[in-house]
């Protein structure tokens, strides 16, 4: 998915979250801001759980990943719902 997005938006400088390429689920386009990558939070947690337990993964994600604002190109974190 990420490769397709980067190709489609080759004129844009899209900001990626290091290590979470497999968690990209789309791109957000708004008329007044640059395109932003959208990540699945559950997939991000799964990626982190390859190296740490569930609690540590959630804590790390909340503080170091989703809690980091890096300007108007900051990725969007989608809290997927499972039924």
N, C-alpha and C positions, 0 to 999 in steps of 0.2 A: 504494500500500500504506500509506504513512504516514498519509494522510487517514483511511483506514478504521480504523487503530489509534487515532488521536487521537479519532475519533468514538466508538469503542467504550469507550475509557477516559477519557471526558470529565470524570469526577470525580477523575481522578488527575493529578498534575503530572509528566508524563513528560519526561525529559531527552533532548534531541536534540543530535546532533553537527552543528554548523553546516557547511553545504555538502555534506552527504552524504545528503540526503533520498532520492535515487535508489538508494542502497545499502541501504536498510532491507529486510530479508527477513522480519521477524517481530517477535514480542514474547515475552519469557520471563516466565512466571508461576510464582512459588514461594510456598508458604504463609507463609513467614516474612519476605518482603521485598516491596517495591513492584514493579509491573510494570516491566520494563526493555526498551528497544528492542534488537533484534539486527540487526547490520549485517554485510554481506558484505565481508570484507577485500579480496577481488579487485575488487569493484565500487568500493570506496573508493580503491584504488590506481589503477584506471582513471580515476576522477574527478581524482585528483591529477596523473596523467600528461597531462592536458589542458594543464597549465602547467609541467611539469618532466619530466625524463627518468626512466626506471624506477628507477635507483639512488637518485636524490634523492627520488622519491615514496616508496619503501620506507623510507628513512631518516627522512623527515618524518613518515610515518605511525607508525612505531615510537616515535619520541621525543615528538611533539606530539599525537598522536591516541590511539593505544591505550595509550600510557604515562601518560596523564593520569587520575588517580583523582579523581573529584569527588563522592564519597560513595556511599551505598547505591543511588542511582539511576544510577550510571555505566553507560553502554551496554555491551552484550556484543559482542565482535568475533569473528565466526565465520570461521575459516580454512577456506574452501571447498576441497574436493579435486576436482581434475579428473582423469578417467581417460582 
